[in-house]
Amino acid sequence: MTTSFLQFTEEKLGQAEKTELDAHFENLLARADCTKNWTEKILRQTEVLLQPNPSARVEEFLYEKLDRKVPSRVTNGELLAQYMTEAANDFGPGTPYGKTLIKVGETQRRLGAAERDFIHSASITFLTPLRNFLEGDWRTIAKERRILQNRRLDLDACKARLKKAKAAEAKAAAEHELRLTQTEFDRQAEVTRLLLEGISSTHVNHLRCLHEFVEAQTNYYAQCYQYMLDLQKQLGRFSGTFVGNADSTSPPPAAASPPAVAAATLPAVPTIPVVPTIVGVPSTVAEGVLNPNEVKPPASGTRKARVLYDYEAADSTELALLADEMITVYSLPGMDPDWLIGERGNQKGKVPVTYLELLS
């Protein structure tokens, strides 16, 4: 150890020669270092993605080091669902607000459960292999590299002693020691080389794990999207209960952004001359009254729309819809911006804008 230390010091001071490794070996070392550094960064940032709370991450780290099971933790979505359900019970589960809180809370609970499953799957298929590399293979590589470094220092120290030897007996002893040291160095270099070449297998393994991580993330977001579509559909079905409900103490919710877009982009039908039934209000646009037979589509400028969800007509003035079908839509002067006139063949009636995807 003392000889190696002296050799290392002299090399740093430029007073001793150093055995250089071949270019291929140096490339293997650089590739291994690069793999280790990026694996650490990807691992840490993925942990942040899955668990943004730093205190929770520290707690999970300590449990893992103590080889104890990490206690189950309620997700933010599940906690929000609990609060919404409790609020609905206080406000009255039969009121429009209470019913909606229950519906939204149930969806938040499902989102929270999906998040929990995603975190669990990502931890097993992605984080664990990365940790295993850093705590297993990489530590072995680092250990063998340190041994190789010591063997090289010993080899260079023997070369220096051989150069300094004057007597024949001293030269013979130095040559013998050099042969032994060279053999040990070559053997350690081969061991280290094999480990470094194994980095290629590590990349293949991490590539497979990355595909599994993407698959788990895709399934998670697909679940969330479907849950939100289901919730939107449920809320659309009983959104009419908000209006005119004697028990409701709050005004009807404001129209969402799609109706505003529809009102701005759909052509308005010219005013149809009809006999007023109420002073100043034509029968086709009187509040709550629409006779589809009196509605005439504009000569040009109508738009196609794709139906997003099934819709059951509440009365004869509305048009029932089936998901994925195509209909023609346009607006009437004075209509509620949440509604359009829809036509399918010879059938026509009012349709809710939120159930449509307007096409150009």
C-alpha positions, -999 to +999 in steps of 0.1 A: +000+000+000+029+024+008+045+016-025+013+023-044+008+056-024+044+067-033+038+058-070+005+077-070+021+108-054+050+108-079+026+105-108+007+135-096+039+154-093+050+143-128+080+124-114+070+089-124+057+072-156+022+058-158+010+027-176-018+038-199-048+016-207-057+009-243-083+031-260-110+004-260-106+000-223-108+037-217-140+039-238-155+011-217-147+031-185-162+063-199-193+045-210-197+029-176-194+063-158-219+078-182-244+050-175-240+053-138-244+091-138-275+092-160-291+062-142-288+081-109-304+112-124-333+093-141-339+073-109-341+104-087-363+123-110-387+094-115-390+091-077-399+128-077-425+122-104-441+093-085-439+109-051-435+148-052-435+150-014-399+150-003-408+140+033-426+110+020-397+100-002-373+102+028-397+081+049-399+055+021-361+055+018-356+048+055-381+019+054-363+004+025-329+007+043-344-009+074-359-037+052-394-029+064-426-027+045-435+008+035-469+016+051-498+023+028-504+060+021-537+076+010-533+093-023-543+129-028-572+118-050-585+094-024-583+121+003-602+145-019-628+119-025-632+114+013-637+151+019-662+154-010-683+125+004-683+139+039-693+173+025-721+157+005-735+141+037-735+174+055-751+193+026-776+166+019-769+137-005-803+143-021-795+179-031-781+187-065-748+199-050-746+168-027-753+144-056-726+160-077-701+159-048-708+122-045-703+116-082-671+136-084-658+121-052-663+086-065-643+095-096-616+110-075-614+078-055-610+058-087-583+082-099-565+079-067-567+041-069-554+042-104-525+064-093-516+040-065-515+011-090-494+031-114-469+040-087-467+004-075-462-009-111-436+017-120-416+010-088-414-027-095-408-026-133-386+005-135-372+019-102-362-014-087-340-025-117-323+009-117-316+007-080-304-029-084-278-018-109-265+011-088-264-009-056-253-042-072-235-043-105-221-008-103-206-013-068-189-045-081-175-026-111-163+003-088-146-022-065-128-040-093-117-007-108-101+003-075-083-031-073-071-025-109-059+009-100-038-005-072-024-033-094-014-006-120+003+015-093+022-016-081+032-025-117+045+010-123+064+010-090+081-023-100+091-007-134+106+022-116+126-001-093+139-021-122+151+011-138+169+021-107+185-013-100+223-014-107+235-047-094+227-078-114+211-095-083+189-065-078+179-064-114+170-101-113+149-096-083+132-066-098+125-085-130+109-114-112+087-091-091+078-072-123+066-104-140+044-114-110+030-079-108+023-078-146+005-111-143-017-098-115-024-066-134-033-084-166-056-108-147-074-079-129-077-059-162-094-089-178-119-092-149-126-054-150-130-055-188-156-083-186-176-063-161-174-031-181-186-050-213-216-061-193-228-025-194-243-034-228-265-060-212-275-034-186-286-011-213-307-039-229-323-046-195-330-009-188-345-006-223-370-033-215-378-017-182-384+016-199-409+000-222-427-014-193-427+020-175-442+036-206-469+009-208-478+014-172-480+052-176-501+048-208-526+025-190-527+049-161-535+080-182-560+059-203-578+049-171-579+085-159-592+097-192-620+071-193-630+079-157-633+116-165-653+109-197-677+088-176-680+116-150-686+142-177-713+120-191-730+115-157-729+152-149-744+160-183-773+137-177-786+155-147-772+190-153-808+201-159-817+196-123-796+226-114-821+249-131-854+257-115-848+235-085-866+250-055-841+236-031-812+251-048-798+283-032-771+290-058-775+302-094-771+278-123-735+271-133-720+292-160-718+278-195-686+259-203-662+271-230-675+249-259-709+268-261-690+301-264-669+287-292-701+274-309-718+307-307-688+324-322-683+301-351-717+287-361-737+308-386-769+322-373-801+314-392-819+345-405-849+355-384-880+334-394-911+355-398-937+339-376-968+349-357-958+359-322-974+341-294-959+364-268-954+401-274-920+405-290-910+368-288-915+345-318-929+310-311-897+293-324-875+309-298-899+315-269-883+303-237-887+265-234-907+263-266-893+251-300-912+236-329-886+218-351-910+220-380-907+258-380-869+258-381-852+262-414-815+256-418-793+283-433-787+282-471-749+277-464-725+276-435-739+247-415-714+225-397-709+188-391-705+175-356-696+142-341-716+130-311-694+122-281-719+105-259-754+090-260-781+116-252-818+109-245-842+136-256-861+151-227-891+161-249-902+164-285-882+196-290-849+177-285-830+153-307-818+120-292-782+113-300-760+082-303-723+083-296-700+086-327-728+094-352-725+125-374-751+152-375-756+187-390-758+216-365-765+253-366-777+280-343-808+302-340-810+338-330-819+342-293-811+305-285-795+294-252-758+292-261-756+258-244-778+244-272-778+241-310-802+228-336-792+193-348-804+175-379-802+138-388-820+130-421-856+142-416-852+145-378-843+177-361-843+192-326-822+208-299-789+192-289-766+201-260-732+215-272-712+197-246-721+164-262-707+174-296-673+177-312-677+205-338-659+197-371-648+222-397 
